[in-house]
Amino acid sequence: MIRKVIILAAGVFIGAVSVSALQSAGTSAIAANSETYKQLSIFGDVFERVRAQYVTPPEESELIESAINGMLTSLDPHSSFLNAKDADDMRTQTRGEFGGLGIEVTLDQDSELVKVITPIDDTPASRAGVLAGDLISEIDGEPVRGLTLSQAVEKMRGPVGSGIDLTILREGADAPINIEITRAIIKIKAVKHRVEGNIGYIRLISFTEKTYNDLANAIDDIEEKIPSDKLQGYVLDLRLNPGGLLDQAINVSDAFLDRGEIVSTRGRNAEETRRYNSRPGDLTGGKPIVVLVNGGSASASEIVAGALQDHKRATIVGTTSFGKGSVQTIIPLGENGALRLTTALYYTPSGKSIQGTGIKPDIIVQQPLPEELQGRVRETGESELRGHIQGQDETEEGSGSIAYVPPEPEDDEQLGYALELIRGEKSDPAYPPNADKTAKAAKDVDKTDSKTE
């Protein structure tokens, strides 16, 4: 999920309109309102019938909440209603610490089951063997089909230390898989880092309020361990990163750019367009960067990959990303919770929307699956989600890819390729050998700055 601040602006329109045009517009508006209120009246009638005549007395607040969620989920897979508890949980998650299993999920419309987008690294779910693309069919023996996403998520919550049994349907598996997980406090370390010889490796796990500061600290630590004249570059690992806060995606992109647009968001009206630009100062001093992506790289992570790719600041390696190019605004509803509503699409600096298409790597490197997972891990992507917003450049090929990262670095072929690329052991098609990447990036930024719409 990506959040942004709502900005309301009042505009003044100066012009001339004929009286007949005004009358026509007014008549249409009245007719539209009349039809809308007629439909709302039908809803009220149905609600009263259910309330008065259903075989058992229904919980009225649940009826209303289900009706609201039904309206929102008919729009796209990412719009939803958050009751007071859900809204509080969401605020806690963006701070980087919450209780639960550690999985990012959505509702698969075709199967009506809960689909795992990605297990969060180093959490109970990932350690128990939950994989991206898994379908959760039962929670503690109770069927998921028929539940809303909110209801299913609520059942997966529970006291820290308590157990939960998930029944998983996995493509290629002969039978459903039962996985036992113990709930825990999920403390998401937004950034992990280490040195690989003379290369800095930085993994961004999610985009919480801590991400940019943790990234800056990671770069400082790497530079303390590797002298500047020996530091060959950085690998920025965005694989299995489901996204997060928009401002953090902008700050992370800005950390590697000196100038130019990072991302723009465009709503239904032209005046709602927002552009976010980088400021002078590259925390890495222009060192070469390779960014790793796969089918688990979504939303905010795609903003970073897209910005660095368009400015030729980094080489993107891996497989096609998830393809979530929409922006969700969180609209507070006081003590009643909040509304998560898709209000815009975001565009990379070159003006490209990745909705339903994803970020295509400069160099495609497939990640071989171990024998026990072959045929059991399915590709995952926005274009597979029923009811997703159709992207302007979306094709039958769609978005997404396998979302798998080996637990041991020596088995990670995508990482191995990235390290060899920085060391000069493999050629980079984006740049000729020994090219000055910083100078080339600056020229491309100038071209981007001059683009108008």
Secondary structure, 3 states (H helix, E strand, C coil): CCCCCCCCCCCCCCCCCCHHHHHHHHHHHHHHHHHHHHHHHHHHHHHHHHHHHCCCCCCHHHHHHHHHHHHHHCCCCCCEEECHHHHHHHHHHHCCEEEECCEEEEEECCCCEEEEEEECCCCHHHHHCCCCCCEEEEECCEECCCCCHHHHHHHHCCCCCCEEEEEEECCCCCCCEEEEEECEEEECCCEEEEEECCEEEEEECCECCCHHHHHHHHHHHHHHHCCCCCCCEEEEECCCCCCECHHHHHHHHHHCCCCCEEEEEECCCHHHCEEEECCCCCCCCCCCEEEEECCCCCCHHHHHHHHHHHCCCCEEEECCCCCCCEEEEEEECHHHCEEEEEEEEEECCCCCECCCCCCCCCEECCCCCCHHHCCCCCCECHHHCCCCCCCCCCCCCCCCECCCCCCCHHHCHHHHHHHHHHHCCCCCCCCCCCCCHHHHHHHHHHHHHCCCC
